[in-house]
Amino acid sequence: MEKEKMRKSVPVDGLTLETNIILAVKNGRISEAITLLANKELKDAGYELTFEQALVVFLLNFYDGLTQRDIAISLDKDSPSITRLIDELEALKMLERKSDPKDRRAKNIYLTQKGKSVVPGIIDVTKIAFKKAFKGISDDEVNIMQSVLKRMIENMRAETGMVSVE
């Protein structure tokens, strides 16, 4: 199919939405592209982490001692995916599981010293990736995009009954 045919606009109650943007969002291509770019930047900087793993480390940097369920909810991932990420990070000696004193069935996840030591670097590297992703886009445009996406998520959560993780 020709690219120009792919760029057809779809009128939706006064809005004009480009079909290629709708499809990119629906198919997760934007998320996938950012993940690929961040993975490349992490690898080029010498880190043995993927972007998904770095997100877990980053989250634990602010909220050390979360349960796997807390991490899954915060990162909007399913339980098996989080278990895999935690297993991988534990094998890399970035984090450790400890029994929750309030619930013996639950495990709290803590960064190790090695995990804590990589946080500043992975923050710098992911900043570089996002700078590249937002190249040519003004701060005002980024702020508007964030505001619009946040409201869209809130609208969809309200319509579907999804629980907010914020």
FENSUL-V105401 format. One record per residue. N is the residue number from 0. RES is the residue in one letter. OMEGA is omega in radians with two decimals (NA if undefined). D_FIRST is the distance of its C-alpha to the first C-alpha in Angstrom with 2 decimals. Layout:
N_RES_OMEGA_D_FIRST + N_RES_OMEGA_D_FIRST
//
This chain:
0_M_-3.14_0.00 + 1_E_-3.12_3.82 + 2_K_-3.12_6.48 + 3_E_3.09_8.53 + 4_K_3.14_6.88 + 5_M_-3.07_7.13 + 6_R_3.11_10.66 + 7_K_3.11_12.00 + 8_S_3.14_15.58 + 9_V_3.10_17.40 + 10_P_3.11_21.09 + 11_V_3.11_23.47 + 12_D_3.08_27.12 + 13_G_3.08_27.16 + 14_L_3.02_24.65 + 15_T_-3.12_21.20 + 16_L_3.10_18.98 + 17_E_-3.08_15.60 + 18_T_-3.12_13.22 + 19_N_3.09_12.12 + 20_I_3.11_15.91 + 21_I_-3.12_16.70 + 22_L_3.12_14.42 + 23_A_3.12_15.85 + 24_V_-3.08_19.30 + 25_K_-3.08_18.93 + 26_N_3.09_17.81 + 27_G_-3.07_20.49 + 28_R_3.13_18.42 + 29_I_3.10_20.83 + 30_S_3.14_23.80 + 31_E_-3.13_22.46 + 32_A_3.12_21.87 + 33_I_3.12_25.38 + 34_T_3.13_26.88 + 35_L_3.13_25.50 + 36_L_3.13_26.81 + 37_A_3.09_30.14 + 38_N_3.13_30.50 + 39_K_-3.13_30.10 + 40_E_3.11_32.64 + 41_L_-3.14_35.06 + 42_K_3.14_34.91 + 43_D_3.13_35.34 + 44_A_3.07_38.34 + 45_G_3.11_39.89 + 46_Y_3.13_39.54 + 47_E_-3.11_39.23 + 48_L_2.95_37.48 + 49_T_3.12_33.94 + 50_F_3.11_32.81 + 51_E_3.10_33.40 + 52_Q_3.13_36.87 + 53_A_3.11_37.54 + 54_L_3.10_36.82 + 55_V_3.12_39.48 + 56_V_-3.14_41.92 + 57_F_3.12_41.21 + 58_L_-3.13_41.82 + 59_L_3.07_45.02 + 60_N_-3.13_46.18 + 61_F_-3.06_46.55 + 62_Y_-3.12_47.45 + 63_D_3.11_49.16 + 64_G_3.08_50.36 + 65_L_3.00_47.52 + 66_T_3.08_47.08 + 67_Q_-3.14_43.97 + 68_R_3.11_43.24 + 69_D_-3.14_43.59 + 70_I_3.13_41.17 + 71_A_-3.14_38.63 + 72_I_-3.11_38.90 + 73_S_-3.10_38.80 + 74_L_3.11_35.67 + 75_D_3.14_34.01 + 76_K_3.08_33.91 + 77_D_-3.06_35.16 + 78_S_3.14_38.53 + 79_P_3.13_37.49 + 80_S_3.14_35.19 + 81_I_3.10_38.07 + 82_T_3.12_40.55 + 83_R_-3.14_38.48 + 84_L_3.14_38.19 + 85_I_3.08_41.92 + 86_D_-3.13_42.85 + 87_E_-3.14_40.96 + 88_L_3.08_42.57 + 89_E_3.10_45.94 + 90_A_3.09_45.63 + 91_L_3.14_44.97 + 92_K_3.12_48.14 + 93_M_-3.14_46.32 + 94_L_3.12_47.52 + 95_E_3.08_49.95 + 96_R_3.05_50.47 + 97_K_3.12_53.81 + 98_S_3.08_55.27 + 99_D_-3.11_55.30 + 100_P_-3.12_58.99 + 101_K_-3.09_58.31 + 102_D_-3.07_56.26 + 103_R_3.14_56.90 + 104_R_-3.07_53.69 + 105_A_3.06_51.53 + 106_K_3.03_50.83 + 107_N_-3.06_50.48 + 108_I_-3.10_48.30 + 109_Y_3.02_49.80 + 110_L_3.00_48.73 + 111_T_3.08_50.96 + 112_Q_3.12_52.32 + 113_K_3.11_49.58 + 114_G_3.13_46.94 + 115_K_-3.06_48.62 + 116_S_-3.11_48.84 + 117_V_-3.05_45.07 + 118_V_-3.12_44.26 + 119_P_-3.13_44.81 + 120_G_-3.13_42.70 + 121_I_3.05_39.71 + 122_I_3.12_39.88 + 123_D_-3.10_39.85 + 124_V_3.14_36.95 + 125_T_3.04_34.79 + 126_K_3.12_35.71 + 127_I_-3.14_34.36 + 128_A_-3.13_31.04 + 129_F_3.05_30.77 + 130_K_3.12_31.86 + 131_K_-3.13_28.97 + 132_A_-3.09_26.52 + 133_F_3.13_28.06 + 134_K_3.11_28.39 + 135_G_3.14_28.34 + 136_I_-3.07_28.77 + 137_S_3.08_32.25 + 138_D_3.12_34.65 + 139_D_3.12_34.61 + 140_E_3.10_30.82 + 141_V_3.12_31.16 + 142_N_3.10_34.04 + 143_I_3.13_32.19 + 144_M_3.14_29.20 + 145_Q_3.14_31.74 + 146_S_-3.14_33.57 + 147_V_-3.14_30.55 + 148_L_3.11_29.29 + 149_K_3.12_32.87 + 150_R_3.10_33.25 + 151_M_3.12_30.01 + 152_I_3.12_31.33 + 153_E_3.11_34.70 + 154_N_-3.11_33.27 + 155_M_3.08_31.31 + 156_R_3.14_34.41 + 157_A_-3.13_36.56 + 158_E_-3.06_34.36 + 159_T_-3.12_34.09 + 160_G_3.11_37.58 + 161_M_3.12_36.46 + 162_V_3.08_39.24 + 163_S_3.13_38.86 + 164_V_-3.12_39.48 + 165_E_NA_40.67
//
